Amino acid sequence: MAFLRDDRLAYFGWLEREGLLGLNSTGWELVGSGSPGYISVLPQPDYAGTPRLADIWAWMESQETTMISPRMFGQFFLPYMADVSRQFGLIYYGCCEPVHDRWDKIIAAIPNVRAVSVSPWCDRRAIAEKLGRSVIFSRKPKAAPISGLNPDWDVLAEDLDETLAAARDCNLEIIFRDVYRINGDRARLARWAKMVRSRIGN
């Protein structure tokens, strides 16, 4: 892990020194696993026109460690991830891995996390209680109910209602990913978006 950390730090440092970084917080640039990166606290107040690591978002995730305990994750992986994360302005954390059982360790080690992926494998209520309004609750619904030949609108509505109930005291965003098997039927995505708007009051 130290070898991987040092490699990433060397690479990111090289990008910064060569002036190869671009801001990802000023418009609709995507950060993390699909979240819009627009935010008013980046770039840093002393930004002088050339982006630095401290002026941008980075995405940190650890799907490969879902089968080990939070304690082992905290000992063998998280410290090295934190060393890399510390170089950046803000962090979008997670993808498909559940984070509710290790969130306290993550936020203690990486305090600049501003958004966290809440996948179908994450306990929505447990993570919502931990997040409050300090970190964006970035919900990723299951893709299967909207995919294939026959979308299951009842399951989609139930999932949405459970998400809204769990995240009622959070800053919520919903990102539908991995909808590769909608067979070109964009109308079903529009119908889903309309259903979401009807339940959150547009």
C-alpha positions as CSV (number, residue, x, y, z in Angstrom):
1,M,0.0,0.0,0.0
2,A,2.9,2.4,0.7
3,F,4.2,1.6,-2.8
4,L,0.8,2.4,-4.4
5,R,0.5,5.6,-2.3
6,D,3.9,6.8,-3.2
7,D,3.2,6.1,-6.9
8,R,0.0,8.1,-6.8
9,L,1.5,11.0,-4.9
10,A,4.4,11.1,-7.4
11,Y,2.0,11.1,-10.4
12,F,-0.3,13.7,-9.0
13,G,2.6,15.9,-8.0
14,W,4.0,15.6,-11.5
15,L,0.6,16.7,-13.0
16,E,0.6,19.7,-10.7
17,R,4.2,20.7,-11.5
18,E,3.6,20.4,-15.2
19,G,0.4,22.5,-15.1
20,L,-1.7,19.7,-16.4
21,L,-4.6,20.0,-13.9
22,G,-7.9,21.5,-14.7
23,L,-10.6,22.9,-12.3
24,N,-13.5,20.5,-11.8
25,S,-15.6,22.7,-9.5
26,T,-16.7,25.7,-11.6
27,G,-19.4,24.2,-13.8
28,W,-21.0,20.8,-14.6
29,E,-17.8,18.8,-14.5
30,L,-18.5,15.4,-13.0
31,V,-16.6,14.2,-10.0
32,G,-16.7,11.0,-8.2
33,S,-19.1,8.5,-9.7
34,G,-21.3,11.0,-11.4
35,S,-21.8,14.0,-9.1
36,P,-21.7,17.5,-10.5
37,G,-18.6,19.1,-9.0
38,Y,-19.8,22.7,-8.8
39,I,-19.1,24.2,-5.4
40,S,-18.2,27.7,-4.2
41,V,-15.4,26.7,-1.8
42,L,-13.1,25.6,-4.7
43,P,-10.7,26.7,-6.0
44,Q,-9.0,27.9,-2.8
45,P,-9.0,31.6,-1.9
46,D,-5.4,32.0,-3.0
47,Y,-6.0,30.5,-6.4
48,A,-3.8,32.4,-8.9
49,G,-5.0,30.9,-12.2
50,T,-3.0,27.6,-12.4
51,P,-5.0,24.7,-10.8
52,R,-3.3,22.9,-8.0
53,L,-4.3,19.6,-6.3
54,A,-5.7,21.7,-3.4
55,D,-8.0,23.5,-5.9
56,I,-9.8,20.4,-7.2
57,W,-12.0,17.4,-6.3
58,A,-10.6,13.9,-6.3
59,W,-12.5,10.6,-6.2
60,M,-11.5,8.0,-3.6
61,E,-13.1,4.6,-3.3
62,S,-12.3,1.1,-2.0
63,Q,-14.7,-1.4,-3.5
64,E,-12.0,-4.0,-3.4
65,T,-12.0,-4.0,0.5
66,T,-15.7,-4.7,1.1
67,M,-14.9,-8.3,2.2
68,I,-12.6,-7.2,5.1
69,S,-13.7,-5.8,8.4
70,P,-13.9,-2.1,9.1
71,R,-11.0,-2.6,11.6
72,M,-8.8,-4.3,8.9
73,F,-9.8,-1.6,6.4
74,G,-8.8,1.1,8.9
75,Q,-5.4,-0.5,9.5
76,F,-4.3,-1.7,6.2
77,F,-5.9,0.6,3.6
78,L,-7.4,3.8,5.0
79,P,-4.1,5.5,6.2
80,Y,-2.6,5.3,2.7
81,M,-5.8,6.5,1.1
82,A,-5.9,9.4,3.5
83,D,-2.3,10.4,2.6
84,V,-3.4,10.8,-1.0
85,S,-6.7,12.4,-0.2
86,R,-5.0,15.0,1.9
87,Q,-3.5,16.6,-1.2
88,F,-6.8,17.6,-2.7
89,G,-9.3,20.3,-2.0
90,L,-12.3,18.0,-1.6
91,I,-13.0,14.3,-1.9
92,Y,-16.0,12.4,-3.3
93,Y,-15.8,9.0,-1.6
94,G,-17.1,5.7,-2.7
95,C,-18.8,3.9,-5.5
96,C,-20.6,0.6,-5.0
97,E,-19.1,-0.4,-1.7
98,P,-21.2,0.0,1.5
99,V,-19.8,2.7,3.7
100,H,-22.1,2.7,6.7
101,D,-20.0,0.3,8.8
102,R,-16.7,2.2,8.3
103,W,-17.9,5.8,7.8
104,D,-16.6,7.0,11.2
105,K,-13.1,5.8,10.4
106,I,-13.3,7.3,6.9
107,I,-14.4,10.8,7.9
108,A,-11.9,10.9,10.8
109,A,-9.0,10.0,8.4
110,I,-10.3,12.0,5.4
111,P,-12.1,15.1,6.8
112,N,-12.2,16.8,3.4
113,V,-14.8,14.3,2.1
114,R,-17.8,16.4,0.9
115,A,-19.9,13.7,-0.8
116,V,-20.3,10.0,-0.3
117,S,-21.8,7.4,-2.6
118,V,-24.7,5.6,-1.0
119,S,-25.0,2.4,-3.1
120,P,-27.8,-0.2,-3.0
121,W,-25.5,-2.2,-0.6
122,C,-25.3,0.6,1.9
123,D,-27.7,0.9,4.9
124,R,-29.4,4.2,4.0
125,R,-30.8,5.0,7.4
126,A,-27.5,4.2,9.2
127,I,-25.4,6.4,6.9
128,A,-28.0,9.2,6.9
129,E,-27.8,9.5,10.6
130,K,-24.0,9.8,10.4
131,L,-24.0,12.3,7.5
132,G,-26.6,14.9,8.5
133,R,-26.0,18.0,6.4
134,S,-22.2,17.9,6.6
135,V,-21.7,15.6,3.6
136,I,-23.8,15.0,0.5
137,F,-25.8,11.8,0.5
138,S,-25.2,10.7,-3.1
139,R,-27.7,8.0,-3.7
140,K,-27.2,5.4,-6.4
141,P,-30.4,3.4,-7.0
142,K,-30.3,-0.2,-8.3
143,A,-30.2,-0.2,-12.1
144,A,-32.0,-3.5,-12.5
145,P,-35.6,-2.3,-11.9
146,I,-35.4,0.3,-14.7
147,S,-33.5,-1.9,-17.1
148,G,-34.4,-4.8,-19.4
149,L,-37.7,-5.3,-21.2
150,N,-40.1,-4.4,-18.3
151,P,-39.3,-1.7,-15.8
152,D,-40.7,-2.4,-12.3
153,W,-42.2,1.0,-11.4
154,D,-43.5,-0.2,-8.1
155,V,-40.0,-1.2,-7.0
156,L,-38.5,2.1,-8.3
157,A,-41.1,4.1,-6.3
158,E,-40.5,2.1,-3.2
159,D,-36.8,2.5,-3.4
160,L,-37.2,6.3,-4.0
161,D,-39.6,6.7,-1.0
162,E,-37.3,4.8,1.3
163,T,-34.4,7.0,0.1
164,L,-36.3,10.2,0.7
165,A,-37.4,9.0,4.2
166,A,-33.9,8.0,5.1
167,A,-32.2,11.2,3.8
168,R,-34.9,13.7,4.9
169,D,-32.3,15.5,7.1
170,C,-29.5,15.3,4.6
171,N,-28.3,17.1,1.5
172,L,-29.5,14.5,-1.1
173,E,-28.6,14.0,-4.7
174,I,-29.7,11.0,-6.7
175,I,-27.6,9.7,-9.6
176,F,-29.0,6.9,-11.8
177,R,-26.0,5.0,-13.1
178,D,-25.3,1.8,-15.0
179,V,-28.5,1.9,-17.0
180,Y,-26.9,0.3,-20.0
181,R,-29.8,-2.1,-20.7
182,I,-32.7,0.4,-21.2
183,N,-32.7,-0.6,-24.8
184,G,-32.5,3.0,-26.0
185,D,-35.8,3.8,-24.2
186,R,-35.0,7.2,-22.8
187,A,-38.6,7.8,-22.1
188,R,-38.4,5.5,-19.1
189,L,-35.6,7.7,-17.6
190,A,-37.8,10.8,-18.2
191,R,-40.7,9.0,-16.4
192,W,-38.4,8.2,-13.5
193,A,-37.2,11.8,-13.3
194,K,-40.8,13.0,-13.3
195,M,-41.6,10.5,-10.5
196,V,-38.7,11.8,-8.4
197,R,-39.8,15.4,-8.9
198,S,-43.4,14.7,-8.0
199,R,-42.2,13.2,-4.7
200,I,-39.7,15.9,-3.8
201,G,-41.9,18.9,-4.8
202,N,-40.2,19.6,-8.1
